[in-house]
């Protein structure tokens, strides 16, 4: 969570720094220097965030440090929004005043100019003074936040946090294959989804026959959205119904070139020497035009309508009955796609289903007596999964290495479970931290 927030703030800082560099007059001195300073400090902090996320479970000091970083990052984000807004208002005001003065000069004679220009100039300077006052207040807050961040940046030295090389966020990649024998609790959702995919009674809003029906699967991380999409993708009825099945993982950065290439590869086509979006879309069009296709866009985060519209224009060339299945954590994505009415919301698994996942993994190499001895504690551990299937899978894998009942009880009583709900929902740090726990700590 901290890494995503810091990355977002850094992106906004880059935009504002570029904007400042283009301004001929800077109404508030040193704002650009403070913004550059914020960028430097945040980039230094970003380099140790992965290590901090791992260590926060064992070290309350690191956890408090991350909380302070989150708080100041939100404040920085807010004040930068205000600064950007004021900059935009100033540009609009200058443009309006320039147009008004231009019209006035055309309509007025020399005498009128002598009378009116001072009045216009007076209004101009009053407006400018007001804007300078607002900007001065914002600039003062930026300076204060810079000082606060300076203290937080210095504090990180107390925790021996290690730098992650490149500080690049690893992109999550998913595949279409799934082992159905290891899936629990999704029979009902799978059947409902397949029925929706095969139902051709409605072909999109307004009865537009060339528009593929878009079905979003929405839910929090680790709840099984991708697994449900995989189950549908590999179902025999779906294979028989759709001549073309396409799987593309989008992930948190909507890279149009990458997604287009993934679609072409899934269509068993080649994209060698195709580097522009135009050329890639031309290849997609040739592959799907007039054909009924089923496209899965897995793990979509961006609700940028402009990017989506580029893809949907090509996808409209498919035959009537084509479907696009989208998995996302954000309802905003479903609304942006105009598919809120078709949305499927994922539900949490029962404790029984979580236990089935854990026991299926943890009891592979155990005899019936061992399984019986560990089941009571195992079911208690399953209740800690909060209905998240990927949490159950990870715990099941972990428990394979726990041989005795005492080791299982130690996991059950781990300090990890004392974390706040907000923190346990942050999936990646959850497991990175948990796997790092040594036997004596667990």
Residue pairs with C-beta under 8 A, 6 or more apart in sequence:
1 70
1 426
1 429
2 49
2 52
2 53
2 66
2 69
2 70
2 73
3 46
3 49
3 50
3 53
3 169
4 252
5 70
5 73
5 74
5 77
6 42
6 45
6 46
6 49
6 69
6 73
7 46
7 169
8 77
9 42
9 73
9 76
9 77
9 80
10 39
10 42
10 43
10 46
12 77
12 80
12 81
12 84
13 35
13 38
13 39
13 42
13 80
14 39
15 84
16 35
16 80
16 83
16 84
16 87
17 32
17 35
17 36
17 39
19 84
19 87
20 26
20 31
20 32
20 35
21 32
26 32
27 90
27 128
27 131
27 132
27 135
28 132
28 135
28 136
28 138
28 139
30 139
30 143
31 83
31 135
31 139
31 142
34 139
34 142
34 143
34 146
35 80
35 142
37 146
38 76
38 142
38 145
38 146
38 149
41 146
41 149
41 150
41 153
42 73
42 149
43 167
44 153
45 69
45 152
45 153
45 156
46 167
47 163
47 164
47 167
48 156
48 161
48 162
48 163
48 164
49 164
49 167
50 164
50 167
50 432
51 161
51 162
51 163
51 164
52 62
52 65
52 66
52 156
52 159
52 161
53 66
53 426
53 428
53 429
53 432
53 433
54 429
54 432
54 433
54 436
55 62
55 159
55 161
55 433
55 436
56 62
56 63
56 66
56 423
56 429
56 433
57 63
57 415
57 416
57 419
57 433
57 434
57 436
57 437
58 433
58 436
58 437
58 441
59 159
61 158
61 159
62 159
62 161
63 423
65 152
65 155
65 156
65 159
68 152
68 155
69 152
72 145
72 148
72 149
72 152
75 145
76 145
76 149
79 138
79 141
79 142
79 145
80 142
82 138
83 135
83 138
83 142
86 131
86 134
86 135
86 138
89 131
90 131
93 127
93 131
97 120
97 124
97 127
100 120
101 120
104 113
104 116
104 120
105 113
108 116
169 252
171 251
171 252
171 253
172 249
172 251
172 252
172 299
173 249
173 251
174 226
174 249
174 298
174 299
175 247
175 249
176 230
176 233
176 234
176 245
176 247
176 296
177 230
177 234
178 227
178 230
178 231
178 234
180 231
180 234
182 357
182 360
182 361
182 393
183 227
183 231
184 349
184 353
184 356
184 357
184 360
184 389
185 224
185 349
185 350
185 353
185 356
185 389
186 224
186 227
186 228
186 231
189 228
189 344
189 346
189 347
190 228
190 231
190 232
190 235
192 344
193 215
193 217
193 228
193 231
193 232
193 325
193 344
194 232
194 235
194 237
194 238
196 215
196 342
196 344
197 215
197 232
197 238
197 241
197 294
197 323
197 325
198 237
198 238
198 241
200 320
200 321
202 213
203 209
203 211
203 213
203 320
203 321
204 211
204 212
204 213
204 214
205 211
205 338
209 320
210 316
210 317
210 318
210 320
211 312
211 316
212 293
212 295
212 315
212 316
212 318
212 322
212 323
212 324
213 322
213 323
213 324
213 342
214 323
214 324
214 326
214 337
214 338
214 339
214 342
215 323
215 324
215 325
215 326
215 339
215 342
215 343
215 344
216 325
216 326
216 327
216 328
216 333
216 334
216 337
216 339
216 340
216 342
216 343
216 344
217 225
217 228
217 229
217 325
217 326
217 327
217 328
217 343
217 344
217 346
218 225
218 328
218 329
218 330
218 331
218 333
218 334
218 343
218 344
218 345
218 346
219 225
219 329
219 345
219 346
219 347
220 329
220 346
220 388
220 425
221 329
221 425
221 427
222 388
222 389
222 390
222 391
222 427
223 346
223 347
223 348
223 387
223 388
223 389
223 390
224 346
224 349
224 389
224 390
225 298
225 327
225 328
225 329
225 346
226 298
226 299
226 327
227 389
228 327
228 346
229 296
229 298
229 325
229 327
232 238
232 296
232 325
233 245
233 247
233 294
233 296
233 325
238 245
238 294
239 245
241 292
241 294
242 292
242 293
242 294
242 322
242 323
243 291
243 292
243 293
244 267
244 287
244 288
244 291
244 292
244 293
244 294
245 266
245 293
245 294
245 296
246 263
246 266
246 267
246 293
246 294
246 295
246 296
247 262
247 266
247 296
247 298
248 259
248 262
248 263
248 266
248 295
248 296
248 297
248 298
249 262
249 298
249 299
250 259
250 297
250 298
250 299
250 300
250 301
250 302
251 299
251 301
252 299
252 301
252 302
253 301
253 302
254 300
254 301
254 302
254 304
254 307
256 277
256 307
256 310
256 311
257 275
257 277
257 280
259 297
259 311
260 271
260 277
260 280
260 281
260 284
260 311
261 271
261 274
261 280
263 284
263 295
264 270
264 271
264 274
264 280
264 283
264 284
264 287
265 271
267 284
267 287
267 288
269 283
269 287
271 280
271 283
274 280
274 283
277 310
281 310
281 314
284 314
285 314
285 317
288 314
288 315
288 317
288 318
288 322
289 317
289 318
290 317
290 318
290 319
291 318
291 319
291 322
292 318
292 319
292 320
292 321
292 322
293 318
293 319
293 322
293 323
294 322
294 323
294 325
295 315
295 322
295 323
295 324
295 325
296 324
296 325
296 326
296 327
297 324
297 325
297 326
297 327
298 327
299 327
299 328
300 326
300 327
300 328
300 333
301 328
301 329
301 330
301 333
302 308
302 333
303 330
303 332
303 333
303 335
303 336
304 336
305 336
308 336
308 337
312 337
315 322
315 324
326 333
326 334
326 337
326 339
328 334
331 340
331 343
334 340
334 342
334 343
347 387
348 386
348 387
348 388
349 357
349 385
349 387
349 388
349 389
349 392
350 387
351 379
351 382
351 383
351 385
351 387
352 382
353 389
353 392
354 382
354 383
354 385
354 387
354 388
354 389
354 391
354 392
355 378
355 379
355 382
355 392
357 389
357 392
357 393
357 396
358 378
358 381
358 382
358 385
358 392
358 395
358 396
358 399
359 371
359 375
359 378
359 396
360 396
361 393
361 396
361 397
361 399
361 400
362 374
362 378
362 396
362 397
362 399
362 400
362 402
363 370
363 371
363 374
364 400
365 400
366 374
373 405
374 405
374 408
377 405
377 408
377 409
377 412
378 399
378 408
380 412
381 395
381 399
381 408
381 411
381 412
382 392
382 395
384 395
384 412
384 417
385 391
385 392
385 395
386 424
390 427
391 427
391 430
394 431
394 434
395 411
398 411
398 434
398 435
399 408
399 411
402 408
402 410
402 411
407 439
410 439
410 442
411 442
414 437
414 441
414 442
415 441
416 433
416 434
416 437
416 442
423 429
423 430
424 430
